[in-house]
Structure formats: structure tokens, C-alpha cells
Amino acid sequence: MTVFKNCEGITRRDSLRLGLGTLLGGGLVDALRARGMAAQSSATGAAAKACILIWMDGGPTHFETFDPKPTAPAEIRGEFGAISTKVPGVHFSEHMTRLAANLDRFAMVRSIRHNQGNHGAGNHYMMTGAPPRIPVGCGAFVSFHPSLGSVAAKELQRDNALPGYFSMPQMSRSGGPNFLGARYAPFVVGNDPNRPNFQVRDVSVPKDLLGDRFQRRADLRSLVDTMKRINDEAAGDPVTALDSYYRQGFDLIHSKEAQAAFDIEREDAKTREAYGRNAFGQRCLLARRLVEAGVPFITVYDGGWDSHANLFGSLAKRLPQWDSTVSTLITDLEDRGMLDSTLVIALGEFGRTPKISTLAGQTKAGRDHWANAMSVLMAGGKIPGGTVVGSTDRTGHSAVERVLSPENFVSTVYSKLGIDPDKILYTPQGRPTHLVSDPRPIRELV
């Protein structure tokens, strides 16, 4: 599996990876136990029941994707041409052919901007809707506020064996739960679903425990737990206290929803080819299967967008397949009658500089970090297709029309999921914290 790095050379491997483990040593069982201790709430009035977030880590260029500037000078315009979309007068980059033809199925937001021009802070701001409270370096893993996925897991958890929040193949640096606790951290699926014999770590039963032996372990534990233990009532019994959570662990392994969702080989070959026989394509397909199984939030982490050098060469190879996969995801959800109830989002932490540059020691040009302008794709959840919100100036330097903030974006996601963005959460110390400080969603999308 390719491990992408940002300009500081830091891999975004999350240290918090939850799994069933040995069923006797923590992992998902601990998360299930903690989740069971939490009060569950359900949102009402939701347009969407689930969200698939495609996180384009590193900061995708808006010029070479969804906001080209064909009339700008060459040092700003770049090497790619612009093509017409389904919406008259709106253009995409020449490599975004399928999404351009399907713009009537989704919306583009071209006018979000903020002031956090490094990876750590920008990631946090867009993933949480909360600006970092202190200066944050480019390579930092920061968590000052619960992420979109963690909040959705808390508010929208379904009554099934599956966790409410998945991230593949890793967690974004600000994709964690902060004060909500580890029970709302993502279940990380690190394996490549495009590989033969793909299995999800700790969800498949080990071969040496298949059949009767696995059931005998469960039966033995059930028998032991029925025994009366000395001083049970006075001192309590930690084994008894854990029973329901081990049961949930066993249930996850036996869960029809989990096993069906992860068994990607059930998909016909034509569908798998349409998504793309690569790691990113098959993760998007797996995300759709997880939505079908009742998971409310899935992040598909897509690294490698930090294009300081060789921007045009790398994107000429990457964008056609990326365009095809994302377009397939949207149309597949629509064909299955799932698009109205599933939000699909694609974005990164910021856009890229208007002027093409060459870093010291590099021979092939790229673009640098730029938080004044970025493009965000939003589909599903009854978002009106063909909508283009806001615009940047002639050179793509800054959002100038219908200027929006990360708070507006995050509030839109919450509103679509039926979560009140103005809700107040409380830390374990009892400190009140607004979910989003500015709870106004993007009105054109709600």
C-alpha cells in the first residue's frame, strides 16, 4: 500500500486503531463497552442518514480540479485546459470529464476560505469547524474539538453491531473524538480491499477458531459467567461487568451486516471495475457497502495532494481515475435510490497558490499552500444538483462572491444529517462547548 507523505515528510498513520484484537485484550471491545456507557441520542428531521467524506489530504489544487482559470496568465492558468460542464457557463479542469458531465447530480462550493495555511491547522479547521486555539505547525496531529465523524457516531449510532464511524485506510490527523472519548474514534480499516482475499483486521474469525472451537469458547464463557462468585454483590465482578461487551464483540464477528459489508467480493466484476480496481476505488465501493449496512459516517482518506512539485505530471495520471471513481460513487448511489439519504463530500484542508512555483532543488513546478480559496464537492442528502455556490476572482487568488467559512461548511453537514450545529456539548469536566461557533449552514444547499 502506498503511504503518502506531506511536505514535512510525516506520514498520517493514526496511533488510535480500534479493533476486536483478541476479544480478551481491549480494542473494539473496550470501545463497545465505553459506547454502551454513553447516552445515545437520535437526530430528527435529517435529509441524510449517512455521510461519505473523501478527505483529499495535503490540500488539492482548485485550479486543476473544479475552478480553472482559462483566461488568467500562463503562470497562473497552468498546463491543463478547461472543459464545459452540464451547467452552462461553469467549467472544470480537462481531466474531470465525468464529473463535468454529471454536475447536475451534485453541487460545488467555490468560496470557502480561512486563515490556516498549514496542514495541521487547516486539517483541524475543515474536519471540525473549529479553528485551532493555539498556533499549530504543519506536521502536527491536533485535536482541540470533536471531528465530524465522531460527532456523527455519537448522535446517529444505529442499533447494530457495527461501529458508527469508519476511516480507511487511516484516520486523518484531526479525525478523532477529542473530549467525546475513544468510543467515538473511528474503526480504521487499513487493509487494501483491492487485494485478493481482503479481510478486515480482527473482524474475521481466526482460522484456528473456526467452527465448533469458536462457539465452544463463547459457550464456556457463558457458563462461567452464570456461576455465583464469592463477594459478587459486595465487591462486584469485573468479568461479569464485561459480559455484555464481550457479547457484542462476538456479535460483531457473527454480524450479518458486518460480514456482508466487508465481503466486497460479493460485488459483481462490472461494478468493481466501474469504481476502479485500485485501493481508492475499492474503498469508495466499500464505503457504499458500509452505508448499506447502517454505518452513519465513513471517511475515505485519500492522501498525496500536497503538490509542491511535479503538479501537472502527477495529476495528469491521477485525476482521470479519481474523476471516474467519484462520479461512479455518486451515480451508483443514485441508481440504488440511496443518494437522497447519503451525503458525499470531497475536500481537503485548503487550495493551492495562484502562481506556479518551483521549490529549491525541484525541477518540476507545483503550487503551494493557499487557504484563501478552495473547492468543495457536495452531493446527496437532497442537495440541489447543478448548484455552484460562490466564486473566486479571475486569478483564483481569493473567494470573493458569497464568501463562506469552515463553520458554514461543517454546519451544513450537520444540518443535512439532522444534527443541530448549535448544540452545546459538555466536556467530562462539565465545560460547555458549542458544536459549531457559527451554526449557519450554506443556505443554497439546505
C-alpha positions as CSV (number, residue, x, y, z in Angstrom):
1,M,0.0,0.0,0.0
2,T,1.3,3.4,-0.9
3,V,1.9,5.7,2.1
4,F,1.6,9.3,1.1
5,K,3.6,12.0,3.0
6,N,3.1,15.7,3.2
7,C,5.8,18.3,2.6
8,E,7.2,17.7,6.1
9,G,7.7,14.0,5.3
10,I,5.2,13.0,8.0
11,T,3.0,10.0,7.4
12,R,-0.5,10.3,8.6
13,R,-0.7,7.0,10.4
14,D,-3.1,7.3,13.3
15,S,-2.0,5.7,16.5
16,L,-5.6,5.1,17.6
17,R,-6.7,2.0,15.7
18,L,-9.6,0.2,17.1
19,G,-10.2,-3.5,16.5
20,L,-11.5,-6.6,18.2
21,G,-8.0,-7.8,18.9
22,T,-8.1,-11.0,20.9
23,L,-11.5,-10.2,22.3
24,L,-9.9,-10.5,25.7
25,G,-7.4,-7.7,25.4
26,G,-9.2,-4.4,24.5
27,G,-9.6,-2.8,21.1
28,L,-13.1,-2.7,19.9
29,V,-14.4,-4.5,23.0
30,D,-13.2,-1.5,25.0
31,A,-14.9,0.8,22.6
32,L,-18.1,-1.1,22.7
33,R,-18.1,-1.1,26.5
34,A,-17.4,2.7,26.6
35,R,-20.1,3.3,24.0
36,G,-22.6,1.3,26.0
37,M,-22.0,3.7,28.9
38,A,-22.8,6.7,26.9
39,A,-26.2,8.2,26.4
40,Q,-27.4,7.8,22.9
41,S,-29.4,10.4,21.0
42,S,-31.0,10.4,17.7
43,A,-31.4,13.2,15.3
44,T,-34.7,14.2,13.7
45,G,-35.5,15.9,10.5
46,A,-32.4,14.6,8.7
47,A,-32.2,14.7,5.0
48,A,-29.4,12.2,5.1
49,K,-28.8,9.1,7.2
50,A,-25.1,8.8,6.4
51,C,-22.1,10.6,5.1
52,I,-19.1,9.5,3.0
53,L,-16.3,12.0,3.4
54,I,-13.5,11.8,0.8
55,W,-10.6,13.5,2.5
56,M,-8.1,14.8,-0.1
57,D,-5.2,15.1,2.3
58,G,-2.5,17.6,1.6
59,G,-4.7,20.3,0.0
60,P,-6.0,19.7,-3.5
61,T,-5.5,22.4,-6.2
62,H,-8.7,24.1,-7.1
63,F,-7.2,25.3,-10.4
64,E,-6.6,21.8,-11.8
65,T,-9.8,20.3,-10.5
66,F,-13.0,22.4,-10.1
67,D,-12.1,26.0,-10.6
68,P,-9.8,26.5,-13.6
69,K,-8.9,30.0,-14.8
70,P,-8.6,29.7,-18.6
71,T,-8.2,33.5,-19.1
72,A,-5.5,34.0,-16.5
73,P,-1.8,34.5,-17.4
74,A,0.1,31.2,-18.1
75,E,1.9,31.3,-14.8
76,I,-1.4,31.1,-13.1
77,R,-3.5,29.2,-15.6
78,G,-1.2,26.2,-15.7
79,E,-0.8,23.5,-18.2
80,F,-4.4,22.0,-18.1
81,G,-7.2,23.2,-20.2
82,A,-10.8,23.9,-19.1
83,I,-13.9,22.0,-20.3
84,S,-17.6,22.8,-20.1
85,T,-19.8,21.1,-17.5
86,K,-23.5,20.1,-17.5
87,V,-24.2,23.6,-16.1
88,P,-23.8,26.3,-18.8
89,G,-21.0,28.8,-18.1
90,V,-19.3,26.5,-15.4
91,H,-16.0,24.9,-16.3
92,F,-13.9,22.2,-14.7
93,S,-10.3,21.0,-15.4
94,E,-9.9,19.0,-18.6
95,H,-9.3,15.8,-16.6
96,M,-12.6,16.0,-14.7
97,T,-14.7,14.8,-17.7
98,R,-17.2,12.5,-16.0
99,L,-17.9,14.9,-13.1
100,A,-18.2,17.7,-15.5
101,A,-20.9,15.7,-17.4
102,N,-22.7,14.9,-14.1
103,L,-22.7,18.3,-12.4
104,D,-26.4,18.2,-12.4
105,R,-26.1,15.5,-9.7
106,F,-24.1,17.4,-7.2
107,A,-23.1,20.9,-6.0
108,M,-19.8,22.8,-6.0
109,V,-18.8,25.3,-3.3
110,R,-16.1,27.6,-4.6
111,S,-16.0,30.3,-2.0
112,I,-14.8,28.8,1.3
113,R,-11.7,30.4,2.7
114,H,-9.9,30.6,6.1
115,N,-6.6,31.7,7.6
116,Q,-4.9,28.4,8.5
117,G,-2.3,27.8,5.8
118,N,-0.6,24.8,7.1
119,H,-1.6,21.2,7.1
120,G,-2.2,20.7,10.9
121,A,-4.3,23.7,11.4
122,G,-6.2,23.6,8.1
123,N,-7.0,19.9,8.6
124,H,-8.4,20.6,12.0
125,Y,-10.5,23.6,10.9
126,M,-12.1,21.8,8.0
127,M,-12.6,18.5,9.9
128,T,-14.2,20.1,13.0
129,G,-15.4,23.5,12.1
130,A,-13.4,24.9,15.0
131,P,-10.2,26.9,14.4
132,P,-7.2,25.8,16.5
133,R,-7.0,27.8,19.7
134,I,-3.2,28.0,19.6
135,P,-0.7,28.1,16.7
136,V,-0.3,24.7,15.1
137,G,2.6,23.6,12.9
138,C,2.3,21.9,9.5
139,G,3.2,18.4,10.8
140,A,1.1,18.4,14.0
141,F,-1.6,16.0,14.9
142,V,-4.2,18.2,16.5
143,S,-7.5,17.6,18.3
144,F,-9.0,20.5,20.0
145,H,-12.6,19.7,19.1
146,P,-14.5,16.5,18.1
147,S,-14.4,15.7,14.3
148,L,-17.4,15.5,12.0
149,G,-17.2,11.7,12.1
150,S,-17.0,11.4,15.9
151,V,-20.0,13.7,16.4
152,A,-22.0,11.8,13.8
153,A,-21.1,8.5,15.5
154,K,-22.3,9.9,18.8
155,E,-25.5,11.4,17.5
156,L,-26.5,8.9,14.8
157,Q,-25.3,5.5,16.1
158,R,-27.6,2.7,14.8
159,D,-28.7,-0.2,16.8
160,N,-26.5,-2.8,15.2
161,A,-23.1,-4.5,15.8
162,L,-21.2,-2.1,13.5
163,P,-19.3,0.9,14.9
164,G,-20.7,4.3,13.9
165,Y,-17.6,5.7,12.3
166,F,-15.1,4.1,9.9
167,S,-12.0,5.5,8.4
168,M,-10.0,3.9,5.5
169,P,-7.0,3.3,5.4
170,Q,-6.2,5.5,8.3
171,M,-7.5,8.4,10.3
172,S,-6.9,11.9,9.3
173,R,-4.8,13.7,11.9
174,S,-7.9,15.7,13.2
175,G,-10.4,13.0,12.6
176,G,-10.7,11.9,16.2
177,P,-13.2,12.4,19.0
178,N,-11.3,14.7,21.4
179,F,-13.4,15.0,24.6
180,L,-16.1,12.7,23.4
181,G,-13.8,9.8,24.2
182,A,-12.3,6.8,22.4
183,R,-15.7,5.2,22.0
184,Y,-16.3,7.7,19.1
185,A,-13.0,7.3,17.4
186,P,-13.1,5.7,14.0
187,F,-12.7,2.0,13.4
188,V,-9.8,2.0,11.0
189,V,-9.8,-0.4,8.1
190,G,-6.1,-0.4,7.0
191,N,-6.1,-3.3,4.5
192,D,-6.5,-2.8,0.8
193,P,-9.9,-4.0,-0.4
194,N,-8.5,-4.3,-3.9
195,R,-6.2,-7.2,-2.9
196,P,-7.3,-10.8,-3.2
197,N,-8.7,-12.3,0.0
198,F,-9.3,-8.9,1.6
199,Q,-10.3,-9.2,5.2
200,V,-10.9,-6.6,7.9
201,R,-8.5,-7.0,10.8
202,D,-10.0,-8.6,13.9
203,V,-13.5,-8.9,12.4
204,S,-12.9,-12.2,10.6
205,V,-12.6,-15.2,12.9
206,P,-9.1,-16.6,13.1
207,K,-8.7,-19.9,11.2
208,D,-7.7,-21.8,14.3
209,L,-11.0,-20.7,15.9
210,L,-13.4,-21.6,13.1
211,G,-16.4,-23.8,13.7
212,D,-17.0,-25.5,16.9
213,R,-13.9,-24.3,18.7
214,F,-15.0,-20.6,18.4
215,Q,-18.5,-21.5,19.6
216,R,-17.1,-23.6,22.5
217,R,-15.2,-20.5,23.7
218,A,-18.4,-18.5,23.7
219,D,-20.3,-21.3,25.4
220,L,-17.6,-21.7,28.1
221,R,-17.6,-18.0,28.9
222,S,-21.4,-18.1,29.1
223,L,-21.2,-21.0,31.6
224,V,-18.5,-19.3,33.7
225,D,-20.5,-16.1,33.9
226,T,-23.5,-17.9,35.3
227,M,-21.6,-19.2,38.3
228,K,-22.1,-17.4,41.6
229,R,-18.9,-15.8,42.6
230,I,-17.7,-15.0,46.2
231,N,-18.5,-11.4,47.2
232,D,-20.1,-10.7,43.9
233,E,-22.6,-8.3,45.5
234,A,-20.1,-6.6,47.8
235,A,-17.2,-6.1,45.5
236,G,-18.6,-6.6,42.1
237,D,-17.1,-8.7,39.4
238,P,-15.2,-7.2,36.5
239,V,-15.7,-10.3,34.4
240,T,-19.5,-10.1,34.9
241,A,-19.3,-6.4,34.2
242,L,-17.6,-7.1,30.8
243,D,-20.1,-9.8,29.7
244,S,-22.3,-7.6,27.5
245,Y,-19.3,-6.1,25.8
246,Y,-17.7,-9.4,25.0
247,R,-21.0,-10.5,23.7
248,Q,-21.1,-7.5,21.4
249,G,-17.6,-8.5,20.3
250,F,-18.7,-12.0,19.4
251,D,-21.9,-10.5,17.8
252,L,-19.7,-8.3,15.6
253,I,-17.9,-11.3,14.3
254,H,-21.2,-13.1,13.7
255,S,-23.0,-10.0,12.5
256,K,-24.6,-10.5,9.1
257,E,-24.4,-6.7,8.4
258,A,-20.7,-6.6,9.2
259,Q,-19.8,-9.7,7.2
260,A,-21.9,-8.7,4.2
261,A,-20.5,-5.2,4.2
262,F,-16.9,-6.3,4.3
263,D,-17.3,-9.1,1.8
264,I,-16.6,-6.9,-1.2
265,E,-16.2,-9.9,-3.5
266,R,-19.9,-10.2,-3.5
267,E,-20.0,-7.2,-5.8
268,D,-20.1,-8.2,-9.5
269,A,-17.0,-7.6,-11.6
270,K,-18.6,-4.9,-13.6
271,T,-19.3,-2.7,-10.5
272,R,-15.8,-3.3,-9.2
273,E,-14.3,-2.2,-12.5
274,A,-16.5,0.9,-12.6
275,Y,-15.2,2.0,-9.3
276,G,-11.6,1.3,-10.4
277,R,-9.5,-1.7,-9.5
278,N,-7.2,0.2,-7.2
279,A,-7.2,0.9,-3.5
280,F,-9.0,4.3,-3.6
281,G,-11.8,3.0,-5.9
282,Q,-12.4,-0.1,-3.9
283,R,-12.5,1.9,-0.6
284,C,-15.2,4.1,-2.1
285,L,-17.1,1.0,-3.0
286,L,-16.6,-0.4,0.5
287,A,-17.9,2.9,1.8
288,R,-21.1,2.5,-0.1
289,R,-21.5,-1.1,1.3
290,L,-21.0,0.3,4.9
291,V,-23.7,2.8,4.3
292,E,-26.0,0.0,3.2
293,A,-25.1,-1.8,6.4
294,G,-26.2,1.2,8.5
295,V,-22.9,3.0,9.3
296,P,-23.6,6.7,9.6
297,F,-20.1,8.1,8.8
298,I,-17.3,6.8,6.7
299,T,-14.1,8.7,5.8
300,V,-12.1,7.6,2.8
301,Y,-8.7,9.1,3.4
302,D,-7.0,9.9,0.1
303,G,-3.5,11.3,0.6
304,G,-0.9,12.7,-1.7
305,W,-2.5,16.1,-2.7
306,D,0.4,18.2,-1.4
307,S,1.7,19.1,-4.8
308,H,4.6,21.5,-4.3
309,A,6.4,19.9,-7.3
310,N,5.5,17.8,-10.4
311,L,1.9,19.0,-10.1
312,F,0.9,18.6,-13.7
313,G,2.7,15.3,-14.3
314,S,1.3,13.6,-11.3
315,L,-2.3,14.9,-11.7
316,A,-2.4,14.0,-15.4
317,K,-2.0,10.4,-14.2
318,R,-4.2,10.6,-11.1
319,L,-7.2,12.8,-12.0
320,P,-8.8,10.7,-14.7
321,Q,-9.2,7.7,-12.4
322,W,-10.2,9.9,-9.4
323,D,-12.8,11.6,-11.5
324,S,-14.2,8.2,-12.7
325,T,-14.3,6.8,-9.2
326,V,-16.1,9.7,-7.5
327,S,-18.5,10.0,-10.4
328,T,-19.3,6.3,-10.2
329,L,-19.9,6.6,-6.4
330,I,-22.5,9.3,-7.0
331,T,-24.3,7.7,-9.8
332,D,-24.2,4.2,-8.1
333,L,-25.8,5.7,-5.0
334,E,-28.4,7.4,-7.2
335,D,-29.2,4.2,-9.2
336,R,-29.7,2.4,-5.9
337,G,-32.1,5.0,-4.5
338,M,-29.5,5.9,-1.8
339,L,-28.3,9.3,-2.9
340,D,-31.0,11.4,-1.3
341,S,-30.2,9.7,2.1
342,T,-26.4,9.7,1.7
343,L,-24.2,12.8,1.8
344,V,-21.0,12.6,-0.3
345,I,-18.3,15.2,0.2
346,A,-14.8,15.6,-1.3
347,L,-12.4,18.2,0.0
348,G,-9.0,18.8,1.7
349,E,-7.6,21.4,4.1
350,F,-7.1,24.2,1.6
351,G,-6.4,25.1,-2.0
352,R,-3.2,25.9,-3.8
353,T,-1.4,29.2,-4.7
354,P,-2.4,31.0,-7.8
355,K,1.2,31.4,-9.0
356,I,3.0,28.2,-10.0
357,S,6.3,27.8,-8.2
358,T,9.4,25.6,-8.1
359,L,10.8,24.7,-4.7
360,A,14.5,24.7,-4.0
361,G,16.1,21.6,-5.5
362,Q,13.0,20.8,-7.6
363,T,12.9,21.0,-11.4
364,K,9.2,20.4,-11.9
365,A,6.7,23.1,-10.9
366,G,3.9,22.9,-8.4
367,R,1.7,25.0,-6.3
368,D,2.0,25.8,-2.5
369,H,-0.5,26.0,0.4
370,W,-3.3,28.5,-0.1
371,A,-6.2,29.0,2.4
372,N,-7.8,32.0,0.6
373,A,-9.6,29.8,-1.9
374,M,-10.7,26.1,-2.2
375,S,-13.3,24.0,-3.9
376,V,-15.6,21.5,-2.1
377,L,-17.8,18.9,-3.8
378,M,-21.1,18.1,-2.1
379,A,-23.6,15.6,-3.3
380,G,-26.6,13.7,-1.9
381,G,-28.7,14.5,1.1
382,K,-31.2,16.2,-1.2
383,I,-28.6,18.9,-2.1
384,P,-29.8,20.5,-5.3
385,G,-27.7,19.3,-8.2
386,G,-26.2,21.8,-10.5
387,T,-25.7,24.3,-7.8
388,V,-22.5,26.3,-7.8
389,V,-22.1,28.4,-4.7
390,G,-19.8,31.4,-4.7
391,S,-16.8,32.2,-6.8
392,T,-13.1,33.2,-6.8
393,D,-11.6,36.1,-8.6
394,R,-10.2,36.0,-12.1
395,T,-6.8,34.6,-10.9
396,G,-8.2,32.2,-8.3
397,H,-6.5,34.3,-5.6
398,S,-9.4,34.5,-3.2
399,A,-13.0,33.8,-2.7
400,V,-14.8,37.0,-3.5
401,E,-18.5,36.1,-4.0
402,R,-20.6,34.5,-1.3
403,V,-17.6,34.1,0.9
404,L,-18.1,31.2,3.4
405,S,-16.2,29.8,6.4
406,P,-15.3,26.2,7.5
407,E,-18.0,26.8,10.2
408,N,-20.6,27.2,7.5
409,F,-19.5,24.1,5.7
410,V,-19.5,21.9,8.9
411,S,-22.9,23.3,9.9
412,T,-24.2,22.3,6.5
413,V,-23.0,18.7,7.0
414,Y,-24.6,18.6,10.5
415,S,-27.8,20.1,9.3
416,K,-28.1,17.6,6.5
417,L,-27.6,14.7,9.0
418,G,-30.2,16.1,11.3
419,I,-27.7,17.2,13.9
420,D,-28.2,20.7,15.4
421,P,-25.0,22.6,14.7
422,D,-25.9,25.0,17.5
423,K,-26.0,22.2,20.0
424,I,-23.9,22.5,23.2
425,L,-21.7,19.6,24.2
426,Y,-20.2,19.1,27.6
427,T,-16.6,18.0,28.3
428,P,-16.0,15.4,31.1
429,Q,-15.2,18.4,33.3
430,G,-18.7,19.9,32.6
431,R,-17.4,22.7,30.4
432,P,-20.0,23.7,27.8
433,T,-18.7,23.7,24.2
434,H,-20.7,24.8,21.1
435,L,-20.7,22.2,18.4
436,V,-20.0,25.0,15.9
437,S,-19.5,28.6,16.9
438,D,-21.2,29.9,13.8
439,P,-24.1,27.4,13.2
440,R,-25.3,28.9,9.9
441,P,-25.4,26.4,7.1
442,I,-24.9,27.2,3.5
443,R,-28.4,28.2,2.6
444,E,-28.2,27.3,-1.1
445,L,-27.6,23.6,-0.1
446,V,-30.3,23.2,2.7
